[in-house]
Amino acid sequence: MTQPTKPVTLSVEQIGELNQKLSALRHDLNNSLSLIAATVALIRHRPTVTEQMWNTLAEQPRKIGESFSQFARDLEATLHITRS
C-alpha cells in the first residue's frame, strides 16, 4: 500500500461522507449479526428448519466482508491511499 507523502486535508463534506459510510457499515454489520443470532435461535428452537436456514447463515460472512471492503475502498480513496 502506498500512503500519501504529504498531509491529507479533508473537507467538512468529506468527513461527513466518511461518517455516513461508517454509520452504514455499522448498520450493515449489526443487521448481519442480528440475523445470524436470530437464525441460530430459530434453529435451536425449531431444528426442522435447519436445512432452510443454512443459506441465510452462509450469506452473512460474504455480506459482512463486502461491507468492510467497500468502506475500506472509500476510506483509501478519500485519504489517497493506493494499493501497490
MMTF fields as JSON, N, C-alpha, C and O atoms, coordinates in Angstrom:
{
  "mmtfVersion": "1.0.0",
  "mmtfProducer": "UNKNOWN",
  "numBonds": 335,
  "numAtoms": 336,
  "numGroups": 84,
  "numChains": 1,
  "numModels": 1,
  "chainsPerModel": [1],
  "groupsPerChain": [84],
  "chainIdList": ["A"],
  "bondAtomList": [4, 2, 8, 6, 12, 10, 16, 14, 20, 18, 24, 22, 28, 26, 32, 30, 36, 34, 40, 38, 44, 42, 48, 46, 52, 50, 56, 54, 60, 58, 64, 62, 68, 66, 72, 70, 76, 74, 80, 78, 84, 82, 88, 86, 92, 90, 96, 94, 100, 98, 104, 102, 108, 106, 112, 110, 116, 114, 120, 118, 124, 122, 128, 126, 132, 130, 136, 134, 140, 138, 144, 142, 148, 146, 152, 150, 156, 154, 160, 158, 164, 162, 168, 166, 172, 170, 176, 174, 180, 178, 184, 182, 188, 186, 192, 190, 196, 194, 200, 198, 204, 202, 208, 206, 212, 210, 216, 214, 220, 218, 224, 222, 228, 226, 232, 230, 236, 234, 240, 238, 244, 242, 248, 246, 252, 250, 256, 254, 260, 258, 264, 262, 268, 266, 272, 270, 276, 274, 280, 278, 284, 282, 288, 286, 292, 290, 296, 294, 300, 298, 304, 302, 308, 306, 312, 310, 316, 314, 320, 318, 324, 322, 328, 326, 332, 330],
  "bondOrderList": [1, 1, 1, 1, 1, 1, 1, 1, 1, 1, 1, 1, 1, 1, 1, 1, 1, 1, 1, 1, 1, 1, 1, 1, 1, 1, 1, 1, 1, 1, 1, 1, 1, 1, 1, 1, 1, 1, 1, 1, 1, 1, 1, 1, 1, 1, 1, 1, 1, 1, 1, 1, 1, 1, 1, 1, 1, 1, 1, 1, 1, 1, 1, 1, 1, 1, 1, 1, 1, 1, 1, 1, 1, 1, 1, 1, 1, 1, 1, 1, 1, 1, 1],
  "groupList": [{"groupName": "MET", "atomNameList": ["N", "CA", "C", "O"], "elementList": ["N", "C", "C", "O"], "formalChargeList": [0, 0, 0, 0], "bondAtomList": [1, 0, 2, 1, 3, 2], "bondOrderList": [1, 1, 2], "singleLetterCode": "M", "chemCompType": "L-PEPTIDE LINKING"}, {"groupName": "THR", "atomNameList": ["N", "CA", "C", "O"], "elementList": ["N", "C", "C", "O"], "formalChargeList": [0, 0, 0, 0], "bondAtomList": [1, 0, 2, 1, 3, 2], "bondOrderList": [1, 1, 2], "singleLetterCode": "T", "chemCompType": "L-PEPTIDE LINKING"}, {"groupName": "GLN", "atomNameList": ["N", "CA", "C", "O"], "elementList": ["N", "C", "C", "O"], "formalChargeList": [0, 0, 0, 0], "bondAtomList": [1, 0, 2, 1, 3, 2], "bondOrderList": [1, 1, 2], "singleLetterCode": "Q", "chemCompType": "L-PEPTIDE LINKING"}, {"groupName": "PRO", "atomNameList": ["N", "CA", "C", "O"], "elementList": ["N", "C", "C", "O"], "formalChargeList": [0, 0, 0, 0], "bondAtomList": [1, 0, 2, 1, 3, 2], "bondOrderList": [1, 1, 2], "singleLetterCode": "P", "chemCompType": "L-PEPTIDE LINKING"}, {"groupName": "LYS", "atomNameList": ["N", "CA", "C", "O"], "elementList": ["N", "C", "C", "O"], "formalChargeList": [0, 0, 0, 0], "bondAtomList": [1, 0, 2, 1, 3, 2], "bondOrderList": [1, 1, 2], "singleLetterCode": "K", "chemCompType": "L-PEPTIDE LINKING"}, {"groupName": "VAL", "atomNameList": ["N", "CA", "C", "O"], "elementList": ["N", "C", "C", "O"], "formalChargeList": [0, 0, 0, 0], "bondAtomList": [1, 0, 2, 1, 3, 2], "bondOrderList": [1, 1, 2], "singleLetterCode": "V", "chemCompType": "L-PEPTIDE LINKING"}, {"groupName": "LEU", "atomNameList": ["N", "CA", "C", "O"], "elementList": ["N", "C", "C", "O"], "formalChargeList": [0, 0, 0, 0], "bondAtomList": [1, 0, 2, 1, 3, 2], "bondOrderList": [1, 1, 2], "singleLetterCode": "L", "chemCompType": "L-PEPTIDE LINKING"}, {"groupName": "SER", "atomNameList": ["N", "CA", "C", "O"], "elementList": ["N", "C", "C", "O"], "formalChargeList": [0, 0, 0, 0], "bondAtomList": [1, 0, 2, 1, 3, 2], "bondOrderList": [1, 1, 2], "singleLetterCode": "S", "chemCompType": "L-PEPTIDE LINKING"}, {"groupName": "GLU", "atomNameList": ["N", "CA", "C", "O"], "elementList": ["N", "C", "C", "O"], "formalChargeList": [0, 0, 0, 0], "bondAtomList": [1, 0, 2, 1, 3, 2], "bondOrderList": [1, 1, 2], "singleLetterCode": "E", "chemCompType": "L-PEPTIDE LINKING"}, {"groupName": "ILE", "atomNameList": ["N", "CA", "C", "O"], "elementList": ["N", "C", "C", "O"], "formalChargeList": [0, 0, 0, 0], "bondAtomList": [1, 0, 2, 1, 3, 2], "bondOrderList": [1, 1, 2], "singleLetterCode": "I", "chemCompType": "L-PEPTIDE LINKING"}, {"groupName": "GLY", "atomNameList": ["N", "CA", "C", "O"], "elementList": ["N", "C", "C", "O"], "formalChargeList": [0, 0, 0, 0], "bondAtomList": [1, 0, 2, 1, 3, 2], "bondOrderList": [1, 1, 2], "singleLetterCode": "G", "chemCompType": "PEPTIDE LINKING"}, {"groupName": "ASN", "atomNameList": ["N", "CA", "C", "O"], "elementList": ["N", "C", "C", "O"], "formalChargeList": [0, 0, 0, 0], "bondAtomList": [1, 0, 2, 1, 3, 2], "bondOrderList": [1, 1, 2], "singleLetterCode": "N", "chemCompType": "L-PEPTIDE LINKING"}, {"groupName": "ALA", "atomNameList": ["N", "CA", "C", "O"], "elementList": ["N", "C", "C", "O"], "formalChargeList": [0, 0, 0, 0], "bondAtomList": [1, 0, 2, 1, 3, 2], "bondOrderList": [1, 1, 2], "singleLetterCode": "A", "chemCompType": "L-PEPTIDE LINKING"}, {"groupName": "ARG", "atomNameList": ["N", "CA", "C", "O"], "elementList": ["N", "C", "C", "O"], "formalChargeList": [0, 0, 0, 0], "bondAtomList": [1, 0, 2, 1, 3, 2], "bondOrderList": [1, 1, 2], "singleLetterCode": "R", "chemCompType": "L-PEPTIDE LINKING"}, {"groupName": "HIS", "atomNameList": ["N", "CA", "C", "O"], "elementList": ["N", "C", "C", "O"], "formalChargeList": [0, 0, 0, 0], "bondAtomList": [1, 0, 2, 1, 3, 2], "bondOrderList": [1, 1, 2], "singleLetterCode": "H", "chemCompType": "L-PEPTIDE LINKING"}, {"groupName": "ASP", "atomNameList": ["N", "CA", "C", "O"], "elementList": ["N", "C", "C", "O"], "formalChargeList": [0, 0, 0, 0], "bondAtomList": [1, 0, 2, 1, 3, 2], "bondOrderList": [1, 1, 2], "singleLetterCode": "D", "chemCompType": "L-PEPTIDE LINKING"}, {"groupName": "TRP", "atomNameList": ["N", "CA", "C", "O"], "elementList": ["N", "C", "C", "O"], "formalChargeList": [0, 0, 0, 0], "bondAtomList": [1, 0, 2, 1, 3, 2], "bondOrderList": [1, 1, 2], "singleLetterCode": "W", "chemCompType": "L-PEPTIDE LINKING"}, {"groupName": "PHE", "atomNameList": ["N", "CA", "C", "O"], "elementList": ["N", "C", "C", "O"], "formalChargeList": [0, 0, 0, 0], "bondAtomList": [1, 0, 2, 1, 3, 2], "bondOrderList": [1, 1, 2], "singleLetterCode": "F", "chemCompType": "L-PEPTIDE LINKING"}],
  "groupTypeList": [0, 1, 2, 3, 1, 4, 3, 5, 1, 6, 7, 5, 8, 2, 9, 10, 8, 6, 11, 2, 4, 6, 7, 12, 6, 13, 14, 15, 6, 11, 11, 7, 6, 7, 6, 9, 12, 12, 1, 5, 12, 6, 9, 13, 14, 13, 3, 1, 5, 1, 8, 2, 0, 16, 11, 1, 6, 12, 8, 2, 3, 13, 4, 9, 10, 8, 7, 17, 7, 2, 17, 12, 13, 15, 6, 8, 12, 1, 6, 14, 9, 1, 13, 7],
  "groupIdList": [1, 2, 3, 4, 5, 6, 7, 8, 9, 10, 11, 12, 13, 14, 15, 16, 17, 18, 19, 20, 21, 22, 23, 24, 25, 26, 27, 28, 29, 30, 31, 32, 33, 34, 35, 36, 37, 38, 39, 40, 41, 42, 43, 44, 45, 46, 47, 48, 49, 50, 51, 52, 53, 54, 55, 56, 57, 58, 59, 60, 61, 62, 63, 64, 65, 66, 67, 68, 69, 70, 71, 72, 73, 74, 75, 76, 77, 78, 79, 80, 81, 82, 83, 84],
  "secStructList": [7, 5, 7, 7, 1, 1, 7, 7, 7, 7, 7, 2, 2, 2, 2, 2, 2, 2, 2, 2, 2, 2, 2, 2, 2, 2, 2, 2, 2, 2, 2, 2, 2, 2, 2, 2, 2, 2, 2, 2, 2, 2, 2, 2, 2, 7, 4, 4, 4, 2, 2, 2, 2, 2, 2, 2, 2, 2, 2, 2, 2, 2, 2, 2, 2, 2, 2, 2, 2, 2, 2, 2, 2, 2, 2, 2, 2, 2, 6, 6, 7, 5, 7, 7],
  "xCoordList": [0.828, 0.0, 0.874, 1.852, 0.536, 1.273, 0.481, -0.662, 1.103, 0.445, 0.832, 1.858, 0.012, 0.35, 1.687, 2.055, 2.395, 3.684, 3.544, 4.474, 2.358, 2.081, 0.831, 0.037, 0.656, -0.565, -1.805, -1.805, -2.842, -4.098, -5.081, -5.308, -5.652, -6.653, -8.021, -8.242, -8.927, -10.283, -11.227, -11.106, -12.158, -13.162, -14.224, -14.302, -15.022, -16.121, -17.05, -17.565, -17.261, -18.132, -17.545, -18.274, -16.237, -15.592, -15.683, -15.935, -15.477, -15.595, -17.036, -17.267, -17.99, -19.4, -19.724, -20.452, -19.179, -19.403, -18.801, -19.434, -17.581, -16.958, -17.762, -17.921, -18.265, -19.069, -20.354, -20.767, -20.982, -22.182, -21.855, -22.619, -20.737, -20.333, -19.994, -20.31, -19.358, -19.067, -20.367, -20.505, -21.305, -22.605, -23.317, -23.913, -23.258, -23.868, -23.173, -23.835, -21.851, -21.102, -21.551, -21.807, -21.647, -22.112, -23.515, -23.797, -24.383, -25.756, -25.765, -26.454, -25.005, -24.933, -24.395, -24.926, -23.347, -22.752, -23.75, -23.919, -24.404, -25.398, -26.537, -27.013, -26.978, -28.045, -27.606, -28.348, -26.408, -25.923, -25.77, -26.171, -25.196, -25.014, -26.354, -26.516, -27.304, -28.639, -29.308, -29.963, -29.14, -29.716, -29.073, -29.76, -27.77, -27.084, -27.63, -27.959, -27.727, -28.212, -29.647, -29.985, -30.488, -31.885, -31.996, -32.811, -31.188, -31.207, -30.767, -31.379, -29.709, -29.238, -30.314, -30.561, -30.946, -32.015, -33.172, -33.723, -33.537, -34.62, -34.267, -35.099, -33.033, -32.597, -32.63, -33.019, -32.221, -32.247, -33.666, -33.9, -34.606, -35.986, -36.805, -37.781, -36.398, -37.118, -36.107, -35.879, -35.507, -34.468, -34.935, -34.105, -36.226, -36.725, -36.445, -36.506, -36.142, -35.877, -34.394, -34.008, -33.567, -32.113, -31.702, -30.941, -32.2, -31.825, -32.145, -31.344, -33.319, -33.735, -32.86, -32.633, -32.38, -31.675, -30.179, -29.525, -29.635, -28.201, -27.829, -26.794, -28.651, -28.336, -28.274, -27.401, -29.208, -29.201, -27.893, -27.263, -27.5, -26.238, -25.034, -24.117, -25.052, -23.903, -23.682, -22.55, -24.721, -24.604, -23.959, -23.359, -24.076, -23.676, -22.182, -21.849, -21.27, -19.846, -19.504, -18.723, -20.083, -19.826, -20.346, -19.659, -21.551, -22.127, -21.285, -21.043, -20.844, -20.0, -18.685, -18.241, -18.078, -16.828, -16.984, -16.125, -18.079, -18.324, -18.501, -17.992, -19.22, -19.417, -18.092, -17.829, -17.265, -15.958, -15.059, -14.357, -15.078, -14.247, -14.654, -13.8, -15.956, -16.424, -16.009, -15.558, -16.155, -15.736, -14.231, -13.777, -13.459, -12.001, -11.636, -10.758, -12.311, -12.036, -12.371, -11.611, -13.512, -13.912, -12.929, -12.554, -12.516, -11.564, -10.225, -9.637, -9.746, -8.473, -8.538, -7.58, -9.654, -9.794, -9.792, -9.157, -10.489, -10.548, -9.194, -8.836, -8.442, -7.138, -5.99, -4.821, -6.335, -5.353, -4.343, -3.15, -4.841, -4.003, -4.214, -5.351, -3.122, -3.244, -2.647, -1.713, -3.217, -2.7, -1.613, -1.763, -0.526, 0.614, 0.354, 1.199],
  "yCoordList": [-1.165, 0.0, 1.23, 1.305, 2.174, 3.419, 4.497, 4.791, 5.078, 6.128, 7.477, 7.607, 8.478, 9.827, 10.28, 9.901, 11.082, 11.588, 12.942, 13.421, 13.554, 14.842, 14.695, 13.777, 15.601, 15.544, 15.644, 16.336, 14.945, 14.952, 15.831, 15.646, 16.776, 17.646, 17.215, 17.071, 17.014, 16.634, 17.799, 18.524, 17.954, 18.999, 18.505, 17.315, 19.417, 19.054, 18.076, 17.142, 18.29, 17.411, 15.999, 15.015, 15.901, 14.588, 13.848, 12.644, 14.572, 13.954, 13.495, 12.415, 14.304, 13.932, 12.689, 11.809, 12.618, 11.438, 10.192, 9.136, 10.305, 9.151, 8.726, 7.533, 9.703, 9.387, 8.657, 7.712, 9.086, 8.407, 6.984, 6.057, 6.81, 5.479, 4.576, 3.387, 5.123, 4.345, 3.953, 2.829, 4.87, 4.573, 3.465, 2.574, 3.514, 2.468, 1.135, 0.098, 1.142, -0.08, -0.678, -1.879, 0.154, -0.334, -0.923, -1.974, -0.252, -0.723, -2.08, -3.004, -2.197, -3.466, -4.588, -5.699, -4.3, -5.302, -5.731, -6.923, -4.765, -5.104, -5.928, -6.867, -5.583, -6.36, -7.799, -8.734, -7.977, -9.331, -10.127, -11.29, -9.516, -10.221, -10.54, -11.61, -9.626, -9.886, -11.034, -11.877, -11.06, -12.135, -13.477, -14.495, -13.476, -14.703, -15.177, -16.353, -14.274, -14.641, -15.149, -16.139, -14.477, -14.901, -16.256, -17.089, -16.474, -17.751, -18.892, -19.96, -18.67, -19.697, -19.996, -21.158, -18.954, -19.164, -19.949, -20.843, -19.621, -20.337, -21.806, -22.688, -22.061, -23.445, -24.216, -25.383, -23.559, -24.224, -24.599, -25.678, -23.697, -23.924, -24.755, -25.402, -24.728, -25.492, -26.174, -25.715, -27.251, -27.935, -28.352, -28.587, -28.446, -28.847, -27.795, -28.105, -26.562, -25.506, -25.36, -24.492, -26.195, -26.08, -26.029, -25.151, -26.96, -27.016, -25.706, -25.213, -25.149, -23.903, -22.715, -21.799, -22.731, -21.579, -21.552, -20.53, -22.653, -22.674, -21.59, -20.941, -21.384, -20.357, -18.973, -18.171, -18.698, -17.407, -17.225, -16.171, -18.245, -18.172, -18.052, -17.27, -18.829, -18.866, -17.541, -17.238, -16.754, -15.477, -14.383, -13.456, -14.484, -13.367, -13.042, -11.859, -13.997, -13.619, -12.859, -11.908, -13.273, -12.576, -11.138, -10.205, -10.96, -9.615, -8.727, -7.56, -9.288, -8.524, -8.139, -6.995, -9.096, -8.823, -7.754, -6.884, -7.812, -6.812, -5.422, -4.437, -5.342, -4.045, -3.452, -2.268, -4.274, -3.791, -3.411, -2.401, -4.202, -3.905, -2.598, -1.806, -2.364, -1.116, 0.079, 1.091, -0.026, 1.081, 1.306, 2.449, 0.23, 0.367, 1.064, 1.926, 0.691, 1.352, 2.839, 3.674, 3.163, 4.566, 5.349, 6.471, 4.756, 5.421, 5.62, 6.699, 4.585, 4.693, 5.759, 6.508, 5.833, 6.845, 8.246, 9.151, 8.425, 9.74, 10.164, 11.34, 9.209, 9.527, 9.383, 9.516, 9.11, 8.992, 7.873, 8.022, 6.761, 5.584, 4.671, 4.37, 4.225, 3.345, 1.986, 1.865, 0.979, -0.382, -0.625, -0.293, -1.202, -1.456, -2.655, -3.021],
  "zCoordList": [0.0, 0.0, 0.0, 0.744, -0.813, -0.868, -0.147, -0.499, 0.861, 1.622, 1.052, 0.383, 1.316, 0.833, 1.411, 2.523, 0.656, 1.119, 1.811, 2.459, 1.662, 2.294, 3.157, 2.954, 4.12, 4.922, 4.029, 3.011, 4.432, 3.696, 4.455, 5.651, 3.749, 4.348, 3.844, 2.642, 4.778, 4.415, 4.667, 5.655, 3.756, 3.935, 4.913, 5.217, 5.39, 6.28, 5.565, 6.179, 4.271, 3.491, 3.397, 3.519, 3.182, 3.101, 4.435, 4.471, 5.515, 6.831, 7.058, 7.602, 6.647, 6.764, 5.95, 6.41, 4.734, 3.886, 4.511, 4.524, 5.03, 5.688, 6.918, 7.18, 7.667, 8.837, 8.428, 9.099, 7.338, 6.845, 6.399, 6.668, 5.728, 5.261, 6.444, 6.421, 7.47, 8.669, 9.365, 9.846, 9.417, 10.009, 9.239, 9.844, 7.917, 7.085, 7.318, 7.365, 7.466, 7.753, 9.081, 9.168, 10.114, 11.423, 11.314, 11.889, 10.584, 10.394, 9.686, 10.119, 8.604, 7.862, 8.74, 8.731, 9.494, 10.37, 11.447, 11.7, 12.074, 13.097, 12.517, 13.156, 11.306, 10.674, 10.442, 10.743, 9.909, 9.642, 10.928, 10.989, 11.953, 13.218, 13.882, 14.467, 13.795, 14.337, 13.604, 14.216, 12.289, 11.501, 11.853, 11.932, 12.061, 12.467, 13.816, 13.972, 14.787, 16.116, 16.055, 16.703, 15.282, 15.163, 14.482, 14.877, 13.471, 12.758, 13.662, 13.662, 14.432, 15.362, 16.41, 16.736, 16.931, 17.914, 17.309, 17.952, 16.089, 15.415, 15.21, 15.423, 14.796, 14.599, 15.925, 15.961, 17.003, 18.315, 18.732, 19.278, 18.469, 18.913, 17.927, 18.305, 16.669, 15.645, 14.729, 13.61, 15.186, 14.399, 13.004, 12.126, 12.79, 11.473, 10.402, 9.212, 10.797, 9.811, 9.5, 8.718, 10.1, 9.932, 8.471, 8.065, 7.689, 6.263, 5.548, 4.754, 5.832, 5.179, 5.601, 4.811, 6.816, 7.363, 7.041, 7.247, 6.541, 6.22, 5.224, 5.376, 4.215, 3.218, 3.849, 3.521, 4.759, 5.45, 6.218, 6.146, 6.941, 7.695, 6.764, 7.013, 5.701, 4.794, 4.06, 3.684, 3.85, 3.129, 3.972, 3.429, 5.281, 6.138, 6.107, 6.038, 6.151, 6.077, 4.797, 4.83, 3.674, 2.409, 2.49, 2.074, 3.021, 3.131, 4.04, 3.732, 5.155, 6.079, 5.393, 5.483, 4.718, 4.007, 2.943, 2.803, 2.19, 1.157, 1.765, 1.23, 2.879, 3.531, 4.004, 3.798, 4.634, 5.09, 3.914, 3.971, 2.866, 1.69, 1.044, 0.647, 0.935, 0.332, 1.181, 0.644, 2.489, 3.348, 3.237, 3.185, 3.2, 3.071, 1.763, 1.744, 0.661, -0.625, -0.563, -1.055, 0.043, 0.166, 1.031, 0.693, 2.145, 3.031, 2.335, 2.408, 1.665, 0.94, -0.142, -0.334, -0.848, -1.899, -1.301, -1.841, -0.207, 0.43, 0.97, 0.907, 1.501, 2.079, 1.075, 1.436, -0.19, -1.272, -1.01, -1.273, -0.491, -0.274, -1.46, -1.822, -2.073, -3.23, -2.895, -2.103, -3.524, -3.344, -4.366, -5.541, -3.913, -4.811, -5.677, -6.494]
}
